[in-house]
């Protein structure tokens, strides 16, 4: 989880596994790790942030689907969930 201007970046396990598979197949070590993350995550993330314009407090969820990086914005916050949960319980009693 990385916070930049109050935006959280969440890397799903399937993306982590995909990156590890790339890195494990090559003997270059740290240089390969850096270039792989830049190519597979940083560059697409920069393009996504420029085009999606997320608000402070949003979460960017990065996962690997099919054969590509999938980036989505989630505006659902813990506080919103707790308010919803409170109202759901109140109305179902």
N, C-alpha and C positions, 0 to 999 in steps of 0.2 A: 504494500500500500504506500503510495507516494502522494504527498499533498503539494500542489502548485497552485497558488492563488485560490486556496480553499476548494480545489477540485481534487477529488481522490481518484487515483488510478488503481483499479482492481484487476489483477491478472488471474484469470481462471486456471485451474489445474491443467486443463487440456492444452493451453498455450505454453505453460511451463514444461510440460512433457514434450511437446513439439520442439521447443528450443533445446532441451536436453538431448533429444535424439540427434539433432543437427550437430551439436557440440561434441557428443560422444563418438561420432563417426569420424572425427578429424583429430589429428595429433598436435595441432598448433597451439593449444592452450589458451592463455588470456587474450591474445590478439584475436583469435577466432570468436571468443565469447563477445568481445566488444563489437566486432564487425557484424556478427549475427544479430545482436540486439538492435544495433543501429538500423540494419537493413530490414529486419522483420517487425520491429516494434516502433522505434523512435521516429523514423521517417513517415510511415503511415499515420502515426499518432499526430505528428505536426500538421499534416495535411488535413486530418479529421478535425483537429481543434480549430484550424483556420476556417473551415467550412461550416462547422456546427455551432460555434459560439456558445459553449456551455456557460451557465451562470455559476456564481460562487455557491459552494455547497453541493453541486452536482457530483455524480460519480460517473467516471468513464469505466466501462466494463470491457476488458479486452479478453477475447477468447479465440480459439482456433476452430473454425468450422469448415468442413470440406477440405479445401486446399488453400484457404486464405485467412488472414487476420480479420476478425469481426470486432468492430468497435461500436458500442452503443452508449447513449447517455441515459442515466437514471436520475430522475429528480426526486425519487422516493427517499425520504429521510426518516430516521428513527423517530423523531418527534412526531412527524405526520402519521407514522404507523401506530404510535401509542395513542394519539388522538382518535384515529379510526377504530382501534381496538376498544377504547373506552366507549365510544358511541355504539359500536356493534353490541357490546355486552349490555349497555343501557337499553337498547331498543329490543333486544331479544328476551328480556326478563318478563 
